[in-house]
Amino acid sequence: MPKVSALDMPDVPMGQLPEHLQLQRTRVVCKADAPIHTEAIQYSGAYASMGVDNSLQLESFCNNFKIEVIRLTEDEIEFDMIGIDASLANAFRRILIAEVPTMAIEKVLMVNNTSVIADEVLAHRLGLIPLNADPSLFEYLSENDSPNERNTIVYKLDVSCKKGGPRMTVKSDQLKWLPSGSELEMTPPNQSAKPKSYTSFSCSQDSMPEFSKKPLGVKHEDIIIAKLGPGQAIELEAHAVKGIGKVHAKWSPVSTAWYRMLPEVVLLKDIKGDDAEKLVKKCPVNVFDIEDLGNGEKKAVVSKPRACTLCRECIRGVNEELVELRRVKDHFIFTIESAGALPPEVLFTEAVKILEDKCDRVISDLS
Amino acid sequence: MREPDEPGFTKNRSDGRMGSVHGTVHAAGGVDIVEGVAVPCGWEQRRLLSGFLLFGKREFAMEHGSLTDLTSSTFSLMDEDHTLANSVRFTLNQDPRVAFCGYSIPHPSDNKVNIRIQTTGDTAKDVLKDALQNLMVMCQHVRTTFDKAVADYETNQPSEHMNIDTP
């Protein structure tokens, strides 16, 4: 008998992956108890023995990568990102939440607060109010900087509830923008010194061309800040600075940003008659539908796989051999909810730019 | 079409060969230029690269063990986290010149990641640089594709005022 190499297997096609490996590589399969094949096959030589190159060809990435916008409103975007690894999609998501800068109230100077809400709680609430200010027009306020018109926005809140009148609600529209900076004066070190304000603006912000058309107000005017009883009052000044969500969540530009992989629902066998009716009824989001085959025969079909929430109700018990739930590993349904400072589509571009800057920084550090 | 010489295309990849059959070619062909001076590869270059430890210590450092064998190094990145490390691990793993790579965050309170790279022959530093370059090219492509998709959506979407279905 002639010697045959163990690696020489004529029934195994070379240069392409067998079906089950291709499934493993591109899909997460969600079994009734747990999902399998969840890991990404990243290593370039993972399929070298089969003559399959798993390395990244930038050209093929550029040719295959696709984005489709599904929904775009003033403060929300949903889009499909196809042909990218989860590590990058996740990097974008993490940057959106923690590293895209915005403006938020950081310092609150309390003049008077006789309301039931404590100073520190009130200051925290003020910090969380989304401001209608483009962060790219501002600089970071570093430790040794003095607050000026390029790095600080000043707001004033002066409200009081009349004695004997009804209770009153303080809303965010009562925060008034002070374009020329702080109106409060620091206690001078000695009596002869001229009193200084808490900010050192060299000019009024509303005289600057970028702010004269768009006043730096709050994004939503109906956020409740506090409630005042008769005779109570709040007087304070709030200083907003630029920051990132990593430091405090108030600087996060998104309400949230998330993605999910595209669901794929596969019927492994034909499901007919009563079983089909049962399957359709089982799904709470109506992924399945009935197809009439004529002469009274009915067959289950998958009509809306995108709606699948992975509740796994359909594969519980009897159906596990009939229905398979999968997720496409490189197809992400990405949703960004903006908190208001920047439109959602701008946020995403900013996030990608930040990742580029990170790479650039490390490259220049390396050389 | 991009030219192979453009940043983002590593020399090994643009020739179209397969990952598994790669030979290892020194990126600079035996002569490396460090700060404008051509130096022969080998001991000289190693000495110069070890100096890298010093000038990089502000934000960035190459850990010990990398001085004797340039094909395997651990890079310590300050002020970075999973965001960059995981993405760059992906692009590194996709590079056929990489035999092994991984990253770790030694302590959750430190803003630091260690990236370990072992190559099949090339300098680990060059491979890391190429991986970062690739990541940048991918990001740029994502950005242009996204901008195009948003513009497409806006042109194809009839504005609310033009909605003929509402009376």
Interface residues (C-beta under 8 A of the other chain):
Chain A: A40 Q42 Y43 S44 G45 A48 G51 D53 N54 S55 L56 Q57 L58 E59 F61 C62 F65 K66 I67 E68 V69 L72 F79 M81 I84 D85 S87 L88 N90 A91 F92 R94 I95 A98 E99 E345 F348 T349 V352 K353 L355 E356 K358 C359 D360 V362 I363 D365 L366 S367
Chain B: R2 G8 F9 R13 M18 G19 S20 G56 E59 F60 F75 L77 E80 D81 H82 T83 L84 N86 S87 V88 R89 F90 T91 N93 Q94 D95 P96 V98 K125 L128 K129 L132 Q133 N134 L135 M136 V137 M138 C139 Q140 H141 V142 R143 T145 F146 D147 K148 A149 V150 D152 Y153 E154 Q157
